Structure formats: C-alpha cells, structure tokens
C-alpha cells in the first residue's frame, strides 16, 4: 500500500497527499490557513467541483471542526483561477 494517501473532502477520492491542497486549523490558536502549520488538516482537490462541494455542504468546516472564513474560500478560488479554472464556470456564485 502506498504511503501518504489522503481523501479529498469534496469528491472523497483517495490520492497521494501531493495531489491536494492542504487546509489547516492551527493548534492552539484555532486559526484556519492554507498549506503549512501544525494541527488538524483537511485536503481538497484543485478542482472547482470539489471546492464548490466543500463550501456548499460545509465539508471543510466539519472536517476541521472550525468555522471557515470567506477569505479562505476566496484564496482557493484565486488558486483555481491561476490554474485556468473557476467556480464561475460551474454557474453558481457562493460569494
């Protein structure tokens, strides 16, 4: 079995950790940030559909047991735009 496998909170697919974005609830402050830090983490595929599901169904918030700030979703959407993808392609605006 492969090492470092993780599950996307959006689509629930299991893949290597390097294929995902990491969202972290820092310990002990409880602040939520991207990529680095020590604490509870959730993983998300770099796809608009996964980001949409994670936000609409509050999957990130439940996985991290924390309130996710809107600014974090904006940062993730900017990353998607940098990859040539966006939530606006799906037709739903979750701003």
MARROBA-927107 format. One record per residue (C-alpha): residue number from 1; x, y, z. Coordinates in pm, 1 decimal, decimal comma, padded with zeros to 6 digits. Example, Ala and Ser with C-alpha at 12.3 -4.5 7.8 and 13.67 -1.06 7.14 Angstrom:
<sites>
num=1&x=01230,0&y=-00450,0&z=00780,0
num=2&x=01367,0&y=-00106,0&z=00714,0
</sites>
This chain:
<sites>
num=1&x=00000,0&y=00000,0&z=00000,0
num=2&x=00121,8&y=00349,7&z=-00085,3
num=3&x=00232,7&y=00593,9&z=00180,0
num=4&x=00086,1&y=00937,9&z=00238,2
num=5&x=-00258,6&y=00879,6&z=00090,0
num=6&x=-00529,8&y=01131,9&z=00173,6
num=7&x=-00900,4&y=01177,9&z=00094,7
num=8&x=-01048,6&y=01489,9&z=-00066,9
num=9&x=-01328,9&y=01643,2&z=00141,6
num=10&x=-01505,6&y=01745,6&z=-00181,0
num=11&x=-01513,8&y=01435,2&z=-00401,3
num=12&x=-01396,9&y=01177,4&z=-00140,7
num=13&x=-01132,8&y=01031,0&z=-00376,7
num=14&x=-00815,9&y=00889,2&z=-00224,7
num=15&x=-00488,9&y=01001,2&z=-00381,2
num=16&x=-00131,6&y=01085,8&z=-00281,3
num=17&x=-00101,2&y=01380,3&z=-00044,6
num=18&x=00094,0&y=01579,2&z=-00305,9
num=19&x=-00213,8&y=01593,5&z=-00535,3
num=20&x=-00414,7&y=01800,4&z=-00285,3
num=21&x=-00430,2&y=02145,2&z=-00129,9
num=22&x=-00391,8&y=02132,9&z=00247,5
num=23&x=-00613,1&y=02343,3&z=00474,6
num=24&x=-00504,2&y=02353,6&z=00838,8
num=25&x=-00668,7&y=02453,3&z=01167,0
num=26&x=-00368,7&y=02561,6&z=01370,6
num=27&x=-00312,6&y=02439,1&z=01720,6
num=28&x=-00365,8&y=02601,2&z=01972,5
num=29&x=-00496,4&y=02924,5&z=01814,9
num=30&x=-00769,6&y=02761,7&z=01603,4
num=31&x=-00694,3&y=02989,1&z=01305,3
num=32&x=-00751,1&y=02832,6&z=00963,3
num=33&x=-00490,1&y=02875,2&z=00689,4
num=34&x=-00356,8&y=02714,3&z=00373,4
num=35&x=-00064,4&y=02480,3&z=00320,3
num=36&x=00151,3&y=02497,6&z=00633,2
num=37&x=00114,6&y=02465,8&z=01004,7
num=38&x=00069,5&y=02209,2&z=01274,3
num=39&x=-00279,2&y=02096,9&z=01369,9
num=40&x=-00588,7&y=01933,4&z=01220,9
num=41&x=-00578,5&y=01925,9&z=00840,2
num=42&x=-00820,3&y=01862,4&z=00554,9
num=43&x=-00732,7&y=01803,0&z=00191,9
num=44&x=-00900,2&y=01932,4&z=-00122,8
num=45&x=-00850,6&y=01852,5&z=-00491,6
num=46&x=-00754,8&y=02154,3&z=-00705,2
num=47&x=-01087,3&y=02136,6&z=-00892,9
num=48&x=-01379,9&y=02377,5&z=-00899,0
num=49&x=-01632,9&y=02099,6&z=-00834,2
num=50&x=-01452,4&y=01990,1&z=-00516,3
num=51&x=-01427,0&y=02347,1&z=-00387,5
num=52&x=-01795,5&y=02400,3&z=-00460,9
num=53&x=-01896,5&y=02085,6&z=-00269,6
num=54&x=-01664,3&y=02167,4&z=00020,1
num=55&x=-01817,0&y=02514,4&z=00056,9
num=56&x=-02181,2&y=02440,6&z=-00019,1
num=57&x=-02202,4&y=02141,1&z=00213,6
num=58&x=-01959,8&y=02288,2&z=00473,6
num=59&x=-01735,9&y=01984,5&z=00439,7
num=60&x=-01421,1&y=02181,3&z=00520,8
num=61&x=-01577,4&y=02324,1&z=00835,9
num=62&x=-01690,4&y=01982,4&z=00953,6
num=63&x=-01357,7&y=01816,6&z=00875,2
num=64&x=-01163,1&y=02085,5&z=01060,3
num=65&x=-01423,8&y=02131,5&z=01334,5
num=66&x=-01397,5&y=02507,9&z=01281,5
num=67&x=-01566,2&y=02798,4&z=01105,0
num=68&x=-01404,2&y=02860,1&z=00768,2
num=69&x=-01358,8&y=03230,9&z=00685,4
num=70&x=-01487,1&y=03352,8&z=00348,3
num=71&x=-01139,8&y=03486,5&z=00273,8
num=72&x=-01004,5&y=03133,1&z=00266,2
num=73&x=-01257,2&y=03032,6&z=00000,4
num=74&x=-01156,2&y=03344,7&z=-00195,4
num=75&x=-00790,2&y=03236,9&z=-00177,5
num=76&x=-00878,5&y=02889,9&z=-00301,2
num=77&x=-01083,6&y=03036,9&z=-00587,5
num=78&x=-00786,0&y=03256,5&z=-00682,4
num=79&x=-00569,6&y=02945,5&z=-00698,1
num=80&x=-00824,6&y=02784,2&z=-00927,8
num=81&x=-00824,6&y=03092,4&z=-01148,0
num=82&x=-00445,5&y=03065,5&z=-01166,5
num=83&x=-00490,7&y=02708,3&z=-01290,0
num=84&x=-00740,5&y=02824,6&z=-01552,8
num=85&x=-01044,0&y=02704,4&z=-01359,5
num=86&x=-01303,6&y=02887,8&z=-01151,7
num=87&x=-01623,5&y=02841,3&z=-00958,0
num=88&x=-01792,7&y=03073,1&z=-01205,7
num=89&x=-01751,6&y=02800,4&z=-01468,8
num=90&x=-01998,4&y=02591,3&z=-01269,6
num=91&x=-02263,1&y=02861,8&z=-01277,0
num=92&x=-02301,8&y=02907,2&z=-00900,6
num=93&x=-02183,0&y=03210,7&z=-00708,7
num=94&x=-02105,2&y=03135,4&z=-00345,1
num=95&x=-01956,7&y=03476,2&z=-00260,1
</sites>
